[in-house]
Every structure is written in C-alpha cells, then in structure tokens.
Amino acid sequence: MSEEARQQLREKRKLQRNLAKRRNKPVFRRYLSWRFWKFERREYWRKPKGNDNKMRLQLKGYPPIVKVGYRTQKELRGLHPSGLEPVYVNNVKELEGLDPKKHIVVIAHAVGLKKKLEIVKEAEKKGLKIANP
C-alpha cells in the first residue's frame, strides 16, 4: 500500500469518526414543548430567559440548551450524513462537472416526474448518488 493510499484511508476514517460524533448531538427542545401542544407543533428553539427557569439554570433532568460547544466542525458543516457535498439539481445540464466521490445529487422540489426520471437516468450513468430518488 502506497503512502498516498494510506493518507487517503486515514482521512476517510477521520471523516467517518467525525460524522459519527456529529450524530450524537442532542435534540434541542423548546422549554415546556413536552407539556403544551402549541409548542409541540412548533418545535423550534427559543432560549429560556425566565429568572427561575430550570432549563436556563441547567438543572439535572431538564433538556440541554444550545451552546457553542455543540457546533459542528468547520469541514463537516453543510455535508450530507454520507460525508458528500449535496448539490441541488433542477435539470440534466447541472449534472455536468460533478464528481461522484465528492458530490451527492439532491433533486429540487419543483422538478416534475418526467424531468426527474431523466435526471435519475443520467446520474446513474455518471455514477452519482441521489439523496432523494
């Protein structure tokens, strides 16, 4: 095994380790979202600001709050869970210049069935993975 191949293998393993670490990030819940239906429907983060708020005080038994330490590493930000960079595609022409080792295709929402089938067919020819076939 050449030195270059070893280096690539090390980088791939490092990427997989870091992606696994990213999966352990907790789900940040809004305070009392487990209690009120109106908060449950709108499950988005709001910082607890009450004076005696148990979540803000980070007491045991309450969900974690958002902190800078939970941030994803710079080289992993924006990557698909597979470790590939997602590229949104609206037509077959946009598949040109994509590398199957670096990119994963995400077909845009507004694309119809006819064009979607063409994109899928062309992507398979080029060996590209599709995130939403």
N, C-alpha and C positions, 0 to 999 in steps of 0.2 A: 504494500500500500504506500503510495507516494505521500510526501509531506503535504502537498496541496489537497489531496483527498482527505487526509486526516484533519486538516484545518476546517474543511467544509463540514465534515462529520461533527467536529466539536461545536461549530456554530449552530448546526441543526439541533443538536442535543440541548444547547443552551437556550435556543428559541423555544423548544418544547417544554423545558423546565419553567421558563418564564411565563409561557402561556398557561401552564398548569397552575402557577402561582396566581395568575390573574383570575382564574375560575373560583378561587377561594374568597374573593371579595364579597362582603356581606351585602344583603339587600337592604338599602336604607329606607326605612318606613317613616311616614309622617306620624307625629305623635297622635295617639288615640285613633289611628286608622283601623286598628283592630277592634275598636269599640263602636264606631259610628259608620253607618252605611254610606253617608255622603262623602266621607273621607276615603272609604274603601274603594269607591268608584273612581275617585281621582287620586290615584296612588302616585303622587309626585312629592318630592322632597320640600319640606318647609322647616327652616331652622327653629327649634324650640326656644322661645325667648322669655317665657314666664319666670318670675322671680324664684318660685319654689318648684319649678318643673323638674321632675325626677330624671327625665331623659337628658336635659341640659346639664344636670349635676353628675351625669354618667354613673348612676347608681346601678348596682347589680340587679339583673332581672329585667332591665329595660334595653330596647334595641340600641345599637351603636349609632353615633351621629357622624356626619360627614367630617372628615379631617384630611389634611393634606397628605398624610402618610398612606392613605389608601389609593393614591393616584397611580395610574398605570405608568410603566416605564416609557420613556420617550420613543424608543424604537418599536414598541408594541402598540402605541396609540393609533387607532384607526384601522388596525388589521382585523381580518376575519378570524374567527376561532381556529381555523385551519393554519393560520400563520401567513396567508396570502393577502395581497392588497386587493380590496374589492374595486371593480371598475364597472360603473353603470353604463349600460349599453342600450341605445334606442334603435339602432339599425345594424345591418350586417357590416357596413363600411367601418364602423367603430371597432370592430374586432381586429383590424389590421394593426400590426405593431405590438400586439400583446404577447407576453412571454408566459407559457404555461407553468413555468417554475416560480414566477413572481406574482401573477395576477389570477384572480377568480372573477368570473363574469356574474354580474347581477343584472338581470333583465329589468328595464324600467317598468313601472306600474302601468303607464299609459300605452304600452305596446300591445297590439291586438294578437289574436291567436295565429293568424296567417304569418305575420312577420316574426312572431315568437318561434314558430316552427322552423323558419328559415335560419334564424339566429342559432337555435339549438343545433341544427344540422351542420352549420358552418363551424361552430365552436367544437363540435366533436371531431370534425376533420382536422382542425388545428391542435387538438389535444387539450383544449381549455376546459377547466371545471366550471360548472354552473351552480351558483348558490341557490337559485330558485327556479328549477326547471319546470 
